[in-house]
Amino acid sequence: MYKFAMMTRVSGKTLSMVVLCAFLCLAQAGAQEWSWHTETVDTAASFTSIAVDHEGNVHLSYVNGGVKYAFRPAGVTKWFTTAVDGSNGFTSIAVDSANDPYICYTGYEMLKYAHWDGKSWSMQQVAPNSGQIGYSCGIGVAPDGTVHIIWYQLTLAGQGEYYHLKYAVLKNGMWLARTVDFDGETGKWNSLRVDALGVPHISYSGYRNGEQKYASWNGEGWTVSTVESRMLSKTGADHPGEANSLLIARDGGVMLTFMDENSLRLARRNGGSWSIEKVDTISNDSWFDYKSSLVLDHMGGIHICYQDAQRVKHAYWDGKRWQIQVITDAGPPARYPSMAIDRQDTLYISYQDPADGSLKVAVGIRNRNPHIPPSTAAKK
């Protein structure tokens, strides 16, 4: 049942024609908006993470009585779901060049890794007996298939409190691990991307010093820069760096989103410095409410999915200003949103529905003849 209907994928030639036609249509369009519909995936969910492979298949990891995986083949709207592990914790998903999914998850104060090899899930613990691991993790796969993982190490075995961001790369069946940053409480919020050359890039919080930081691997060690901090900020924010999401553009450009106590911000690297702008005013309460995802469409348009006062929002740049769409209204539990985009610029946002706690995916299509006000979007 869980072959995940690979035979429904669009061929590379057909997909190229679709992308070309979409690009030409978009080039002729003026100011545009995005219309949305929702699809139900499962009865419940938390800690969602979504990805789209190069053929348009959608992959989703989440927690519902344990870590689960959902798959939506390209060209259809049916979702297939399967259990991965009985653990409960934060999840993050990535896909490789063969369209196979990889998941990291922090269950029961440990870090685990699962990989679908086309027939079954293989699982292993990362950094066993190293101490307690918690909060978020991130995973990325290089073009050559090398797997990279980051996580937040709470304690070291036999040494007590640690609170630092750790990184590991899987080589020859062994995880090679190192600490990224020894500053206080670094990495509670983190994001990992691997570029076209296989170089890992990380954005992460430095909570104690009130910093948003960025690191890239130079072949021998981590080159670290401070994007924003309470010392540099002109906004008076005490803890910039929450809910960060990193993106490496096709031209190698680096940008990231992050939150402080009151706002969602976008940072772009310009040479050796960072330019930062405010996207929206937000109001969140607990650490897991601070969640954002950043993607680019094929016209270079920026799209951000994020949580604001337990509402899920979509922000995009229309060429003049930020437009904000509300994907779902507020409700008692957190929404756990995540966003991905396919080659036809269709957006996918996974989240927990406030009405019944079910797992939904909002699907966003560019609307050439906009009639939906940007402050609203199709809701459940």
N, C-alpha and C positions, 0 to 999 in steps of 0.2 A: 504493500500500500504506500510505503514511504520511499518510493523511488523518486518522488518529487517531480514526476511528469516532465523529465528533461526533454522528451521528444517534442514538446510544444514550443521550444525556444525558436526565436526568429533567426534565420540564417544571417551570416555576416554581411552578405551582399544586399539582402533585403533591408537589413537594419541601416546600412550605409545610405541607401536611397531614402529611407524614412528620415534619417537625420539631416540629409542634404535638403530635402523638401521642407522640413521644419525650419531649418536655418534660413532658407530663402523667404519663407513666409514671415518669419520674425523680423527679418531685415526690412521688410516693407511695412511692418506695423509700427504704429506710433505708441503712445502711452498705453500700457496694458495692465490688466489686473488678473487675478487668479481665482478661478471658481473651484469649488471643492465638493466632493462627495465622500461618504465614509463607508468602510467595510468592516464587518465584525470578524475578528480572528479567533478569539477564545472567550471563555466565560469570565476570566479574571486575569489580572496582570500587574506586575510592578517591575521597575528597573528595566525598561525596554531599551533595546538597541537595534537599529535597522540599517541595512546596507543593500545596495543594488549592484549586481555584477554587470559586466560589459555587454551581456546579451539581454539585459532588461529583467532578469529574474530577481525577485525581492526576497531577502533573507532577514529573519527577525529572531532575536533572542530575548527572553523575558523570564520572569519567575511566576509560577502558578502551581503551588504545591511542590516546588522544585524547579530547577532550570529546564526550560522548554525551548523548542526551536519551531519556527513556522516558516513555510516556503510558499511563495506565490509565483508560479511559472509565468514567463513573459507572454502577454497576449490574452491572458484569462484573468478572472477575478476570484477564482476559487483558492482558498488557503488550505494547506496541509500542515498539521501540527504533530509533533512527537516529543516525548520526554527525553531529556538528555541525562540529567542527574538529579538526585534527591536533595541536593544542597539548595539553600536559599541565600541570595545575596545579590550584589550589584553585578550586572552583566555588560559585556561589550563584545560586538561582533565585527568581523572583517571577512572579506572573500579574497581568494587568490586568483591568478590568471586562468585557472581551470574552472572557475566558478564554484569552488568548494568552500564551505564556511568554516571559520575558526571562532571559538568563543572563549573568553576568559571570564571567570566569575569568582567572587570572594565569598565563599560559603563557610560558615562555622569557623571563622577567624583563620582561614587558610585561603590560599590562591590555587585555583584549578584551571586547567586548560583542556578544551575539547576540540577535536578536529574530525570533520566528516570526510572520509576517504573515498566516497562514492558508493560504499556498501554498508558501513557502520560507523558509529562514533567511537573514537579512541580517546581516552581521558588519562590525565596524569596530574599529580600535584606539582606545583612550581615552588621552589624554595622550601621544601619540607623541613620541619624541625628548626626553622629559622626564627621562630617567635610568632607573635600574633599579627595577622594581616587583616585589614578592614577597609571600609568605605569603598572607593571606586578603583577600577583597574582600566587599562586601555590595551588594545591589541592592534597590531598592524602586520601586514605580510608584504615583503619586498617582491619585486618582479621575479627574482630567482626562487621564490618560495620560502625564503628565510623568515621565521616568525619572531616578532619582537613583542615584548610585554612590559608594561609599567604597572606599579601598584604602590599603595601607601602602607609602609611597615610601621605598625604600632609599637611593637616591642622587639628586642633581640633576645633570643633564648639565653637565659642565665644572666642577662645584663639589664633587664628592666626596660623602661620607656625609651623609645627611639624617635618616632614621628618624622620619618624622612621618606622621600620618594625613591623607589628602587626601580631598576631596569634590568631586564634579562633578554638575551638572544639565544635562540635554539640552534646549536651547531653540532652536527654529528651525534644527535640524540641526547646532547647534554645542554642544560641551561647554564649559561655564563652570566652571573649576576653582579651588579655593582650599584652603589649608591650614586644618585645623580647630584644631589645637593645636600650639604650638611648644615645649612642654615636651619633655624628652628621651625618645626611644623611645616615642612615643605611637601606639597603633593597631595593634600587631602582632596582637592579638585585637580584633575589632570586630563590631558588629551594627548594622544600619540598619533603621528602620521609618518609614513615611510615614503620617501620621494622616489622618482623614477630611477635614480642611481642606487637605491637601496640604503640611503642614509636616513637614520631615524631623527625625527624632530619632536620635541615635547613642549607643551605649554603646561604650566602648573602654578598653583598658589603657594605663596610663602605667608602663611596665616599670621605667625607671630610678629613678623616685621611689616605686615600689611602690604604685600607685594604680589604683582602678577609677573611671572618670569617665563622665559623662553630659553630652551637649550637645544643645541644640535651637536651631533657627533662629528668630530674633526679627524677621526681615524686613530686618535690616541686618547682623547678625553672629551669631556663635554665643554663646549663653548656656551657660556651662560650670559644672558643679558636681562636687565630689569625693564619690563615694558611700562609698568605703572607702579606707584607705591604711595603710601600715605605721606611720605616726605615730598614726593614730586607732584602729587595731585593738587590741582587747584579747586577740586570739588569738595574737599573736606571729608572725603570718604576714608573710613578707618580700615576697611578690609577689601580693597580691590583684588580681584583674582578668583573670586568664586564663580562656579559654573563656566569655566573656560572651555572653549572648543577651538581647535587648531585646524588650519587649512593650508595646504601647499598648492599653489596654482600651477598650471601647466608650464608657465614660464619661469617657475622657481620662486615666484613671489610668496611671501609669508604674510598671512593675516590671521587674526584670532578674535574671538568674542570673549568677553568676561563680564561679570557683574560685580558691583559693589552693593552697599546696603540699599541704595535707592535707584539704581539705573543699570541698564544694559548698554555696554560700550563695544565699539569695534576698533581694533588696533591694526595698523598696517605698517610693515617695516619698510622704511625708505633709507637704503644704505645702512648706516650704523645707528639710525635713530628710528623712533616710532611716532607715527601720527595717530591720535586717538579722537574719536568722535562719539557723541551720545546718540543712541538709537531710540531708546524709550525709557520712560520712568516705570519702575517696577516696585512691587511690595511683596516680599517673601518672608517666611517665618523660620523654617528649619533648614538644615544643611542640604537635605535631599530635594527641597523645592528649587534650589539653585541649579538649573539645568539649561544648557543651550546647545544648539547644533548649528554649524555653519557650512553652507555649500555654495557653489557657483554654478549658474547655468551656462549654456554654451555661447551666450552673448556676453559673458563676463559679469552678468547680474548677480548681486549678492543676495542671498536668502538666509534668514536666521529663524530658527524655531526656538522657543524659550517658554519658560513658565513665569507667570506674573500673577501673584495672589491666587494661585491654584487654577488659573486659566492658562490654556495653551494658546500661544500667539505665533503668527508668522509675520516677519518684517522683511520687506524687500525695498531696494532702491529703484525708484522709477526714472532716474536720470536727473531729478531735481530735489527730491526729498524722500524721506523714509515713509513708506506706506505700511500701516499696521492692520492685519486681519486677525480677528478673534476666531480660533478654530473651535474651541469649546468653552462653555461657561464655567465659572468657579463652582466648587463643591467641597465637601468635607475632606476627602483624601487628596494626596498629591497626585499629579498627573504623569510623572516620569516620561516626558516627551523625548523623542529622538527623530532625526530627519535624514533623508537621503534623496538623491536625484538621479534619474536615468539619462540615457543619451538623447532622449526626445524631450528633455527638460520637464518631465513629469515629476512632481514632488510627492514624497511619501512621508507622512508624519505618524509615528506610532505613539499611542498614549492610553492611559486608563480613563475610561468613560466615567464622568462624575455621577451619572444617573444610576448606573448599576454595577460599576466596578469592572466591566468587561474590557477586553483588549480591542481597541479600534485602531484602524489605520485610515487617516484622512488622505485622500488622493487629490492633488492640486493640478489643474490644467490651465495653461495660459489662455486667457480669454481675449480674443482679438477685438470683440465688440463689448467692452465692459459695461455692465449694468448693475453690478453688485457694489455697494459702497465699500471703500477700503476698510472701514471700521467694523465690518461684519463679514462673516464667511458662512458657508453651508455648515450647519450644525447637524447633530444627530437627528 
